[in-house]
Amino acid sequence: NSYLEDSLLFPYTSGMKFVNVLKEKGGWPAVDSVYGKPPLSTEQVIHPEKYLSGEAPVQLDLPDMGGSIGPGWSLSFENKLGEFGLIELLSADISSSRARRAAAGWGGDAIEYYEGPEGTSLMVVASVWDSQQEATEFAKAMGEALEDRYDSKFELAPGRAPVLRSDDGVWLLAHEGLGVVLVQAPDQALAEKMLDQSLVAMPA
């Protein structure tokens, strides 16, 4: 699939640009120094200036919420997507150029995937951004990508996160300050429970 292909090509495409920028700045000694101080994120590879300035990713850790969701739910996967992963997530439904613009300004993220009774599942993707403007841009692009995917619209309700209903459940998309949280769950009650717990864990 395209994600696997892009993952394999990333070190050669973005990696080559990263090396070229460092070589222009400080010659081969600057490139050699990377072995002792490798990039901390795909963002630093995509934007070498952030590597050079020492802009580290925000450490975002969501709690294991399996026990509090309900009986039979357990955390089966957790990871970081990084700027590259979010570009890939968006590119499935919107243009790659729009996805790259929307993912720029990434600060940090965490993804968790839970499995529940009778083959049900739910997912949380939480992210923090360098500015409110960049958080807004990502939230808008993510919403449009999902609306295109399901040919549906997010419904707005006062005091609640926008919700999109699809054949396989619901999506909630919350944007507060520098944070954006995306939740996919079998029903809205579960999604809102996950969203509430995720927002508590977000940096103030």
C-alpha positions in Angstrom: 0.0 0.0 0.0 1.0 3.6 -0.2 1.9 3.9 3.5 4.4 1.0 3.3 5.8 2.4 0.1 6.2 5.9 1.5 7.7 4.5 4.7 10.4 2.7 2.7 11.1 5.7 0.5 11.1 8.3 3.3 14.8 7.7 4.4 15.9 8.2 0.8 13.8 11.2 -0.2 13.4 13.3 3.0 16.6 11.8 4.4 18.6 12.9 1.4 17.2 16.4 1.7 18.1 16.4 5.4 21.7 15.4 4.7 22.0 18.0 1.9 20.9 20.9 4.2 23.3 19.8 6.9 26.1 19.6 4.4 25.4 23.1 3.1 25.4 24.4 6.7 28.5 22.7 8.0 30.1 20.4 5.5 30.6 16.7 6.1 31.5 17.2 9.8 27.9 18.5 10.3 26.6 15.3 8.6 28.9 13.0 10.6 27.8 14.6 13.9 24.2 13.2 13.3 25.5 9.7 14.2 26.1 10.9 17.7 22.9 13.0 17.8 20.2 11.5 15.6 16.9 13.3 14.8 14.3 12.9 17.5 11.3 12.9 15.2 10.3 12.6 11.5 9.5 16.4 11.8 13.2 17.1 12.4 14.0 15.1 9.2 11.3 16.8 7.1 12.3 20.3 8.5 16.1 20.2 9.1 16.0 23.7 10.5 14.1 22.2 13.5 16.8 19.7 14.0 19.5 22.4 13.9 17.6 24.6 16.3 17.1 21.7 18.7 13.3 21.8 18.6 12.4 18.6 20.4 9.0 16.9 20.1 6.5 17.3 23.0 6.2 14.1 25.0 2.6 13.2 24.9 1.5 10.1 26.9 -2.1 9.0 27.0 -3.1 6.7 29.9 -4.3 3.1 29.5 -8.1 3.7 29.5 -9.1 0.1 28.8 -10.3 -0.6 32.3 -12.4 2.6 32.5 -14.1 2.2 29.2 -16.0 -0.8 30.2 -15.7 -4.6 30.6 -13.9 -6.5 27.9 -11.9 -3.6 26.6 -8.1 -3.6 26.5 -5.3 -1.6 25.0 -3.8 -3.5 22.1 -1.5 -0.9 20.4 0.1 2.4 21.3 2.7 4.5 19.4 3.6 7.9 18.0 2.7 8.9 14.4 5.0 11.8 14.0 4.6 14.4 11.3 5.2 11.8 8.6 2.5 9.5 10.0 -0.1 12.4 10.1 0.8 13.3 6.5 0.1 9.7 5.6 -3.2 9.7 7.6 -4.4 12.8 5.8 -3.1 11.8 2.4 -5.5 8.9 2.2 -8.4 11.3 1.6 -6.9 14.7 0.6 -4.1 15.9 -1.6 -0.6 15.2 -0.4 0.3 18.9 -0.7 -2.6 19.9 1.5 -1.7 17.1 3.9 1.9 18.3 4.2 0.7 21.9 4.9 -1.8 20.7 7.5 0.8 18.5 9.3 3.5 21.2 9.5 3.6 22.7 12.9 3.3 19.3 14.6 4.5 19.3 18.2 3.9 15.8 19.4 1.3 13.0 19.3 0.1 9.7 20.7 -2.1 7.0 19.2 -3.9 4.2 21.1 -6.0 1.4 19.7 -8.3 -0.7 21.9 -10.1 -4.0 21.3 -13.4 -4.8 22.9 -16.2 -7.3 23.0 -17.4 -9.1 19.9 -14.7 -7.7 17.7 -15.4 -4.0 18.4 -12.6 -1.5 18.5 -11.8 2.1 19.1 -9.0 4.5 18.5 -7.6 7.7 19.9 -5.2 10.0 18.1 -4.1 13.0 20.3 -1.8 15.7 19.0 -0.3 19.0 20.1 0.8 21.8 17.8 3.2 24.7 17.8 0.5 27.3 17.6 -3.3 27.5 17.8 -3.4 28.5 14.1 -1.6 25.2 13.2 -3.8 23.2 15.4 -6.8 24.7 13.8 -5.4 24.0 10.3 -4.8 20.4 11.1 -8.3 19.9 12.7 -9.9 21.5 9.7 -8.0 19.3 7.2 -8.6 16.1 9.3 -12.4 16.9 9.4 -12.5 17.5 5.7 -10.6 14.3 5.0 -13.0 12.2 7.1 -16.0 13.9 5.5 -14.7 13.1 2.1 -14.0 9.5 3.1 -17.5 8.8 4.4 -19.4 11.3 2.3 -20.9 12.6 5.5 -20.6 15.8 7.6 -19.5 16.5 11.1 -22.5 17.6 13.2 -22.0 20.6 15.5 -23.7 20.8 18.9 -23.2 23.5 21.6 -20.7 22.4 24.3 -19.9 19.1 22.5 -17.2 17.9 20.1 -18.3 17.7 16.4 -19.4 14.2 15.6 -19.4 12.3 12.3 -21.5 9.2 11.9 -20.4 6.4 9.6 -21.4 2.8 9.0 -18.8 1.5 11.4 -19.5 3.9 14.3 -18.8 7.5 15.1 -15.8 9.9 15.0 -15.3 12.8 17.4 -12.9 15.7 16.6 -12.1 18.0 19.4 -9.8 21.1 19.2 -8.8 22.9 22.4 -6.0 25.4 22.4 -2.8 23.7 21.0 -4.4 20.2 21.2 -6.5 18.2 18.8 -8.0 14.8 19.7 -9.6 12.4 17.2 -11.7 9.5 18.5 -13.3 6.6 16.6 -15.6 4.3 18.5 -18.6 2.0 17.9 -21.1 4.5 19.5 -21.1 8.1 20.7 -21.3 7.4 24.4 -18.0 5.4 24.3 -16.4 8.0 22.0 -17.3 10.8 24.5 -15.9 8.8 27.4 -12.6 8.3 25.6 -12.5 11.9 24.5 -13.0 13.2 28.1 -10.2 11.0 29.4 -7.9 12.0 26.6 -8.4 15.7 27.0 -7.5 15.4 30.7 -4.1 13.9 29.8 -3.3 16.7 27.2 -0.7 19.3 28.2 -2.2 22.5 29.6 
